[in-house]
Amino acid sequence: SFNKTLYKLFAQHANLIMSQAISSDTFLYNFTLQQPGAITNAIYGNFSAPRAQEIIISRGKILELLRPDDESGRVVSVVSWECFGIIQSLAPFRLTGASFDYIVVGSDSGRIVILQYSAEKNRFDQIHMETYGKSGCRRIVPGKYLATDPRGRSLMIGAVEKSKFVYILNRDASAKLIISSPLEAHKSNTIIFSMCGVDVGFDNPMYACLEIDYQDVERELNEDNVDTDPMKHKLLTFYELDLGLNHVTRKCAEEVDPGANMLVTVPGGDDGPGGVLVCAENKIIYQNYDADVEGIEAPIPRRMGDDSTGILIVSVATHKQKDLFFFLAQSELGDIYKVTLDYVGDEVHDIHIKYFDTCPVSTAMCVLKTGYLFLASEFGNHYLFTFKGIGDNDDTAEADKSTTDDVYFSPRQLKNLQLTDEMLSLSPITKMHVEELLGEETPQIYCLCGRGPRSTLRILKHGLSVTEMAQSDIPGNPNAVWSVKREINDDYHKYIVVSFLNATMVLSIGETVEEVNNS
């Protein structure tokens, strides 16, 4: 009986402690010891300053700002932020006339979040957070797709099925970003494959969606039509936002190639003809929102001797200057193609697809105006390249709208790109074994990483990695070494003192480590 009484008192005391902890301002966080290595999304823009070329990446629930260093040629991590949710999509957004970009985040929280990087605090500040649905990765709750108006007036967020919302963004009297109530653009029985904004200048904003109405497919299958292709009714649909009426209308819908899987915005207004590129199986199609104009398509060049499967584009990067724009499209084999358009005004006459280089397959690519190409690999390490050329003066395989037969090429070593930096990533780890094989105190972790010919065996040890910043040769064997400050109030050490049996050497710490005589 005494034990039962003691147990009851202990249980009551524990419940009291838990109730106080829950009712108080106590928050429990879950942090991992090491960040994920895989990158799921990557965007670029001017996030910290008007002319800063920076990259925002997402690693599952981590949001990170990267900045290429021109002096060292390395990618520097500026800030890494824990979001405590699954980041599904990212998009940069710039208001009309502004000089920096906001970050729009679509996640599993059921909210659309707009962030701004603060250079003073070195963190992401939340500007807006609007709730529109339930939390969780649900097929009818938006968050999977994000598209922004190229002129900075609105954005669209969509789900895998049915749901799409459009938000109007503007400035208030104090020049702060404000967001409107959501405008619905839903379409029942519809599955969405891709979404992008359409550059129409300063006309009413438009968005393009790659959709399929599965109700039509089910009806044909119920009619016992065995030969029915479920994807033959895939549609390219354009939605228009009427800024005067605050209403979204479905402007037009045209059937496209059944193998279409991705949409890419084509610069418009004074910068180009507008419209979209439809990336389909074995071809790329240019399509404008004018339903009376037929699309212009060109076949994708193929690898020599590889005719077994179709070619799909998995990632696209756009480079735009004042009087020039082109696209870099990468296939699922890793081949990168340069895509250009021949146009006069807003009328496109031809599309050219040219083999550019071959790199590891990526989930996202970013072309910076400073001459860098950032490639977030699907498997293995991530890469930063610099451009040695843009593929204009070579005789590699090229196709256009007049090409009827397949065009072939042989993969080659990098010609237009040069590797500058490499970011290590263990993703994916396919096999792991813990064993002590090196005669050390603690065991090592042996991992099989990567996929296919880029697979690696990696040995992981406990501890922190060391980066070698500088190296300096010294004569003889020193007895001791220590560092000192120049002034007692300095934050960092200035000199390294090296002691020998019959001499003392003073080294200066800077970009290089060198001996000084007047310290």
Secondary structure as GFF3:
##gff-version 3
##sequence-region A 1 519
A	DSSP	alpha_helix	2	23	.	.	.	ID=ss1
A	DSSP	beta_strand	41	45	.	.	.	ID=ss2
A	DSSP	beta_strand	54	59	.	.	.	ID=ss3
A	DSSP	beta_strand	62	68	.	.	.	ID=ss4
A	DSSP	beta_strand	75	82	.	.	.	ID=ss5
A	DSSP	beta_strand	87	93	.	.	.	ID=ss6
A	DSSP	beta_strand	102	107	.	.	.	ID=ss7
A	DSSP	beta_strand	111	118	.	.	.	ID=ss8
A	DSSP	beta_strand	123	131	.	.	.	ID=ss9
A	DSSP	beta_strand	145	148	.	.	.	ID=ss10
A	DSSP	beta_strand	154	158	.	.	.	ID=ss11
A	DSSP	beta_strand	164	171	.	.	.	ID=ss12
A	DSSP	beta_strand	177	179	.	.	.	ID=ss13
A	DSSP	beta_strand	183	184	.	.	.	ID=ss14
A	DSSP	beta_strand	190	198	.	.	.	ID=ss15
A	DSSP	beta_strand	206	213	.	.	.	ID=ss16
A	DSSP	alpha_helix	214	222	.	.	.	ID=ss17
A	DSSP	beta_strand	234	242	.	.	.	ID=ss18
A	DSSP	beta_strand	247	255	.	.	.	ID=ss19
A	DSSP	beta_strand	262	265	.	.	.	ID=ss20
A	DSSP	beta_strand	276	280	.	.	.	ID=ss21
A	DSSP	beta_strand	283	287	.	.	.	ID=ss22
A	DSSP	beta_strand	296	299	.	.	.	ID=ss23
A	DSSP	beta_strand	302	303	.	.	.	ID=ss24
A	DSSP	beta_strand	313	320	.	.	.	ID=ss25
A	DSSP	beta_strand	325	331	.	.	.	ID=ss26
A	DSSP	beta_strand	335	344	.	.	.	ID=ss27
A	DSSP	beta_strand	347	358	.	.	.	ID=ss28
A	DSSP	beta_strand	362	367	.	.	.	ID=ss29
A	DSSP	beta_strand	372	377	.	.	.	ID=ss30
A	DSSP	beta_strand	382	387	.	.	.	ID=ss31
A	DSSP	beta_strand	398	399	.	.	.	ID=ss32
A	DSSP	beta_strand	408	409	.	.	.	ID=ss33
A	DSSP	beta_strand	417	423	.	.	.	ID=ss34
A	DSSP	beta_strand	429	435	.	.	.	ID=ss35
A	DSSP	beta_strand	444	449	.	.	.	ID=ss36
A	DSSP	three_ten_helix	452	454	.	.	.	ID=ss37
A	DSSP	beta_strand	456	460	.	.	.	ID=ss38
A	DSSP	beta_strand	480	484	.	.	.	ID=ss39
A	DSSP	beta_strand	495	499	.	.	.	ID=ss40
A	DSSP	beta_strand	504	509	.	.	.	ID=ss41
A	DSSP	beta_strand	513	515	.	.	.	ID=ss42
###
